[in-house]
């Protein structure tokens, strides 16, 4: 592409952006640091709303008085830019400043979507950080922007922000529901929130599938997974043996909140006549976590050996994906609820492990804050049955005793009470209240 043609196309793209009103996406809770000298990189699974989050950021800037002319948005998926090379990238800021010279005298904001489509883009971004008074935000679908390797790629010049599917509060907001509620809502409001929670448990939080009929929703979510397999795992890592990879994905998504052992799964594959080495299975799981399709946690222990010999617990990044890959006609609602609680803790940036006592009692999560506080969280669909209640409390008390924890939480679908134990109080909280808490 010659110089004049490229300049003309860039002028058109920048002009189109300046002329069009910005989209008004559903507001997300996740904040972007936007620190001087650092590029913000939005990472997460495909279709979670990373591009829409940068439009939210633009609207927030305009609301604080920034001029729209000081914003630059380039979507590198735009076919008019093909074939753009790294040698052409410098024309983008040159055209931007030539069209609006006063931008040289103020702080600007550059938003680059799908920038990984241009080989060598990293050097361009580093140069902009060093030479221009501009805040840079990057998003993309490639595993190069999904993974934490971006921090190495930009040599410590970036801060990563994870974008997950809609939280429960965001899903309510997207549906036009009031996402604020009184501390003690009336029975009608409680019933409404409980119904919305059950719907969210089934649908999940991917923005595109909200409000769709079940067959279309499941088909779209299955296609999401197919794209992740092809683009973010197979193509990137050169995997040729697809059978064990697909078997692994179906197993993990169809059994949310399940314990996973590579050794046991390897034996299962052998019984099915599927050849795959244990090292390859370890790699596959790491690739799936890197692409944010699933996330896993280890047993809570200071011993590396204990973490290695005990199975991991693996969670899909969204309960909707679990529904799309369920085995048989139904799904254990308790496992889906546990997945929701895990994702909530993950969104809040807590360090998460599961607890297993010497007697084999298990608590779903020990969540640690940055200041070292530990919260024990047990999840159960209901504790109305006396045997279930006793079993869950026995595990919680064991965790409180061994880890010196003074209080714990049990998340259920509907129940709410405080249970006094010999180790301290256990707050039984309905899931809708837990997910909507402010702290």
C-alpha positions in Angstrom: 0.0 0.0 0.0 1.5 3.3 -1.0 2.0 6.3 1.2 -0.8 8.5 -0.1 -3.3 5.6 0.0 -2.4 4.7 3.6 -2.7 8.4 4.7 -6.1 8.7 3.0 -7.4 5.5 4.7 -6.2 6.6 8.1 -7.8 10.0 7.7 -11.1 8.3 6.8 -10.9 5.9 9.8 -10.1 8.7 12.2 -12.7 11.0 10.8 -15.4 8.3 10.9 -14.6 7.7 14.6 -14.8 11.4 15.4 -18.1 11.8 13.5 -19.9 8.8 15.0 -21.5 8.8 18.4 -19.9 6.4 20.8 -21.7 3.2 21.7 -23.2 3.2 25.2 -22.4 -0.4 26.4 -23.6 -1.9 29.7 -21.4 -0.5 32.4 -18.8 -3.0 33.7 -17.5 -2.9 37.2 -13.9 -3.6 36.4 -11.7 -0.5 36.5 -8.8 0.4 34.2 -5.7 1.7 36.0 -4.6 4.1 33.2 -1.3 4.9 34.9 1.3 7.2 33.2 4.0 5.3 31.3 2.0 2.0 31.4 -0.2 0.5 28.6 -3.4 -1.0 29.8 -4.0 -4.5 28.3 -7.4 -6.1 28.5 -7.2 -9.9 28.7 -9.8 -12.6 28.9 -11.6 -15.2 26.9 -13.1 -14.2 23.5 -16.5 -12.5 23.5 -16.4 -11.4 27.1 -16.7 -7.7 26.1 -13.1 -6.4 26.1 -13.8 -4.1 23.1 -17.0 -2.8 24.7 -15.1 -2.0 27.9 -12.8 0.4 26.0 -15.9 2.2 24.6 -17.0 2.5 28.3 -13.5 4.0 29.0 -14.0 6.5 26.2 -17.4 7.6 27.6 -15.9 8.0 31.0 -13.1 10.2 29.6 -15.7 12.4 27.8 -17.7 12.7 31.0 -14.7 14.1 32.8 -14.2 16.8 30.2 -11.8 15.2 27.7 -12.2 16.3 24.1 -13.2 13.6 21.7 -10.6 14.9 19.3 -8.0 13.7 21.9 -9.2 10.1 21.6 -7.8 7.8 18.9 -9.5 4.5 18.2 -8.2 2.0 15.7 -9.7 -1.4 15.1 -7.0 -3.4 13.3 -9.6 -5.9 12.1 -10.8 -3.1 9.7 -10.3 -4.6 6.2 -9.3 -1.1 4.9 -6.0 -1.5 6.8 -5.0 -4.7 5.2 -2.2 -5.5 4.7 -0.8 -3.2 7.4 2.8 -3.8 8.4 4.9 -2.5 11.3 6.5 -0.1 8.9 3.1 1.5 8.4 2.2 1.8 12.1 4.1 5.1 12.6 1.6 6.8 10.2 -1.2 6.3 12.7 0.0 8.9 15.3 1.4 11.1 12.5 -2.0 11.3 10.8 -3.8 11.8 14.2 -1.6 14.8 15.1 -1.6 16.2 11.7 -5.5 16.3 11.7 -5.6 17.9 15.1 -2.2 19.7 15.9 -3.5 20.8 19.3 -3.3 17.2 20.5 0.5 17.6 20.7 -0.2 20.1 23.6 -2.4 17.8 25.7 -2.7 14.3 27.0 -4.3 11.9 24.5 -5.7 8.4 24.7 -5.0 5.8 22.1 -7.2 2.7 22.0 -5.9 -0.1 19.8 -8.3 -3.1 19.2 -7.0 -6.3 17.7 -3.5 -4.8 17.4 -2.0 -8.3 17.4 -3.0 -8.6 13.7 0.2 -6.5 12.9 3.4 -8.5 13.4 5.9 -6.5 15.5 3.3 -4.2 17.1 5.1 -4.4 20.5 8.0 -2.2 19.3 5.5 0.4 18.1 3.6 0.5 21.4 6.9 0.8 23.4 8.0 3.7 21.2 4.7 5.5 21.7 5.0 5.1 25.4 8.4 6.6 25.3 7.8 9.5 22.9 4.2 10.6 23.1 2.0 12.1 25.9 -0.6 9.4 25.4 -2.3 6.7 27.5 -2.5 3.5 25.5 -5.1 0.7 25.9 -4.9 -2.6 24.0 -7.4 -5.3 23.5 -7.4 -8.4 21.3 -8.6 -11.9 20.7 -5.3 -13.5 20.0 -3.8 -15.7 22.7 -0.9 -13.2 22.6 -3.2 -10.7 24.3 -5.1 -13.3 26.3 -2.0 -14.6 28.1 0.1 -13.0 30.7 3.0 -13.2 28.3 2.0 -9.7 27.3 3.8 -8.4 30.4 7.0 -9.9 29.1 6.4 -8.8 25.6 6.1 -5.1 26.7 9.0 -5.5 29.1 7.1 -4.4 32.2 5.5 -1.4 30.4 1.9 -2.8 30.7 -0.7 -3.5 33.3 -3.1 -6.3 32.6 -6.8 -6.1 33.5 -8.9 -9.2 33.3 -12.3 -9.1 31.6 -14.8 -11.8 32.6 -18.3 -12.5 31.4 -21.0 -10.4 33.1 -21.1 -10.7 36.9 -24.6 -11.1 38.4 -24.8 -7.4 39.0 -23.8 -6.6 35.5 -26.2 -9.1 34.0 -29.1 -7.4 36.0 -27.9 -4.0 34.7 -27.8 -5.3 31.1 -31.4 -6.5 31.4 -32.5 -3.1 32.7 -33.0 -4.3 36.2 -32.2 -2.2 39.2 -28.8 -3.5 40.4 -29.0 -1.7 43.7 -31.1 -3.2 46.6 -31.8 -2.4 50.2 -29.9 -4.4 52.9 -33.2 -6.0 53.9 -35.3 -6.3 50.8 -39.0 -7.3 51.2 -40.2 -10.8 50.3 -41.3 -9.8 46.8 -37.8 -8.3 46.0 -36.1 -11.3 47.5 -38.2 -13.6 45.3 -37.3 -11.6 42.2 -33.6 -11.6 43.0 -33.8 -15.4 43.6 -35.5 -15.9 40.2 -32.9 -13.8 38.4 -30.1 -15.7 40.1 -31.5 -19.0 38.9 -31.8 -17.6 35.3 -28.2 -16.3 35.5 -27.0 -19.7 36.8 -28.5 -21.2 33.6 -27.6 -18.5 31.1 -24.2 -17.4 32.3 -22.7 -14.0 31.6 -21.5 -13.8 28.0 -23.0 -10.5 26.7 -24.1 -11.7 23.3 -26.3 -14.6 24.6 -28.2 -12.6 27.1 -32.0 -12.9 26.4 -31.5 -15.5 23.6 -33.6 -18.7 23.5 -31.9 -21.7 24.8 -31.1 -23.5 21.5 -29.4 -20.4 20.1 -27.6 -19.6 23.3 -26.1 -23.1 23.5 -25.1 -23.2 19.9 -23.3 -19.8 20.1 -21.5 -20.8 23.3 -20.3 -24.1 21.7 -19.0 -22.0 18.8 -17.1 -19.8 21.2 -15.3 -22.9 22.5 -14.6 -24.2 19.0 -12.9 -20.8 18.1 -10.8 -21.0 21.3 -9.7 -24.5 20.5 -8.8 -23.6 16.9 -7.3 -20.1 17.3 -6.0 -19.9 20.8 -4.8 -23.5 21.4 -4.3 -25.5 18.2 -3.0 -22.9 15.9 -0.8 -21.1 18.4 0.8 -24.3 19.9 0.8 -26.4 16.8 -1.3 -29.2 18.3 -2.0 -32.1 15.9 -3.5 -34.6 18.2 -7.0 -33.1 18.7 -8.9 -36.1 20.1 -7.5 -35.9 23.7 -7.7 -32.1 23.7 -11.4 -32.2 22.8 -12.1 -35.0 25.2 -10.4 -32.9 27.9 -12.5 -29.9 27.2 -15.7 -31.8 27.2 -14.7 -33.4 30.5 -13.8 -30.1 32.2 -16.7 -28.0 31.0 -19.2 -30.8 31.5 -18.1 -31.4 35.2 -17.7 -27.9 36.6 -16.2 -27.6 40.1 -14.8 -31.1 39.7 -11.6 -32.5 41.0 -9.1 -33.2 38.2 -6.0 -35.4 38.2 -3.9 -35.7 35.1 -2.9 -39.3 36.1 -6.6 -40.4 36.4 -7.6 -38.6 33.2 -4.6 -40.2 31.4 -5.8 -43.7 32.5 -9.3 -42.8 31.3 -8.0 -41.9 27.9 -6.1 -45.2 27.7 -9.3 -47.1 28.5 -10.9 -45.2 25.6 -8.1 -46.1 23.3 -6.9 -42.5 23.0 -3.2 -42.0 23.0 -1.8 -38.9 24.8 1.2 -38.4 27.1 0.8 -37.0 30.6 3.1 -34.1 29.8 0.9 -33.2 26.9 -2.2 -33.2 29.2 -0.4 -30.8 31.6 0.3 -28.6 28.6 -3.2 -28.7 27.3 -4.6 -27.7 30.7 -2.2 -24.8 30.8 -3.2 -23.7 27.3 -6.9 -23.8 28.3 -6.2 -21.7 31.4 -4.1 -19.2 29.3 -7.1 -18.8 27.0 -9.4 -18.3 30.0 -11.6 -21.2 29.0 -11.1 -22.8 32.4 -9.4 -21.8 35.7 -8.1 -24.2 38.4 -7.1 -24.0 42.0 -4.9 -26.2 44.2 -5.4 -27.6 47.7 -4.4 -25.1 50.4 -0.9 -26.2 51.6 2.6 -24.7 52.0 4.0 -28.0 50.7 4.6 -28.0 47.0 4.4 -31.8 47.1 1.0 -31.7 48.7 -0.3 -29.3 46.0 1.1 -31.6 43.3 -0.3 -35.0 44.7 -3.8 -33.6 45.5 -6.1 -33.1 42.5 -6.9 -29.6 41.3 -10.4 -28.3 41.1 -11.3 -26.9 37.7 -14.0 -24.3 36.9 -15.3 -23.1 33.5 -15.0 -19.3 33.0 -18.8 -19.2 32.8 -21.7 -21.4 33.9 -23.3 -21.0 30.5 -20.4 -22.9 29.0 -21.0 -25.7 31.5 -24.6 -25.9 30.4 -23.6 -26.0 26.8 -21.4 -29.0 27.4 -23.4 -30.8 30.1 -23.5 -34.6 30.1 -27.0 -35.9 29.9 -30.2 -34.0 30.5 -29.3 -32.1 33.6 -26.6 -30.4 35.6 -25.8 -30.5 39.3 -27.0 -27.0 40.4 -24.7 -27.1 43.4 -21.7 -27.4 41.1 -23.0 -24.4 39.1 -23.5 -22.4 42.2 -19.9 -23.3 43.4 -18.7 -22.1 40.0 -20.5 -18.8 40.4 -18.9 -18.3 43.8 -15.4 -19.1 42.5 -15.8 -16.6 39.6 -17.0 -14.0 42.1 -13.9 -14.5 44.3 -11.7 -14.5 41.1 -13.2 -11.2 39.9 -12.4 -9.6 43.3 -8.7 -10.6 42.9 -8.5 -12.9 45.9 -6.0 -15.7 46.2 -8.1 -18.9 46.2 -7.4 -22.5 47.2 -9.6 -25.3 48.5 -9.2 -26.9 51.9 -8.9 -30.6 52.8 -8.4 -31.6 56.5 -6.4 -34.6 57.7 -9.7 -36.4 58.1 -10.7 -35.7 54.5 -13.2 -33.0 55.3 -13.3 -30.4 52.5 -14.2 -26.7 52.2 -14.7 -25.3 48.8 -12.6 -22.1 49.1 -10.1 -20.5 51.4 -9.9 -16.9 50.0 -7.0 -14.7 51.0 -7.0 -10.9 50.7 -3.9 -8.9 50.1 -3.5 -8.1 53.8 -3.5 -11.8 54.7 -7.0 -12.2 56.0 -8.6 -15.6 55.2 -12.2 -16.3 54.6 -13.6 -19.9 54.5 -16.4 -20.2 52.0 -18.5 -23.3 51.6 -21.2 -23.7 48.9 -24.3 -25.8 49.1 -27.5 -25.6 47.1 -29.4 -26.2 50.4 -28.6 -27.2 54.0 -32.2 -28.0 54.8 -31.3 -31.7 55.1 -29.8 -32.4 58.6 -27.2 -34.7 57.2 -26.0 -32.2 54.6 -26.0 -29.5 57.2 -23.9 -31.5 59.6 -21.4 -32.5 56.9 -20.9 -29.0 55.6 -20.5 -27.6 59.1 -18.1 -30.3 60.1 -15.8 -29.4 57.2 -16.0 -25.6 58.0 -15.2 -26.2 61.7 -12.2 -28.3 60.7 -10.9 -25.5 58.4 -11.5 -22.8 61.1 -9.6 -24.9 63.6 -6.6 -25.8 61.4 -6.2 -22.4 59.8 -7.2 -20.3 62.8 -10.1 -18.7 61.0 -12.6 -16.9 63.3 -15.6 -16.7 60.9 -16.9 -18.4 57.8 -19.6 -18.1 55.1 -21.9 -20.8 53.6 -23.5 -19.7 50.3 -26.8 -21.4 49.4 -29.5 -20.7 46.8 -32.1 -19.3 49.2 -31.4 -19.9 52.9 -30.2 -17.2 55.3 -29.3 -17.5 59.0 -26.3 -17.4 61.3 -25.1 -20.7 62.8 -23.1 -20.6 66.0 -20.4 -23.3 66.1 -17.7 -24.1 68.6 -15.2 -22.3 66.4 -17.2 -19.2 65.6 -20.2 -18.0 63.7 -21.0 -19.3 60.2 -23.1 -16.9 58.1 -25.5 -18.7 55.8 -26.1 -16.3 52.9 -28.3 -16.6 49.8 -26.3 -16.5 46.6 -28.0 -13.4 45.2 -27.0 -11.5 48.4 -23.4 -12.8 48.3 -22.9 -11.9 44.6 -24.4 -8.4 45.1 -22.3 -7.5 48.2 -20.4 -4.3 48.0 -17.2 -5.1 49.9 
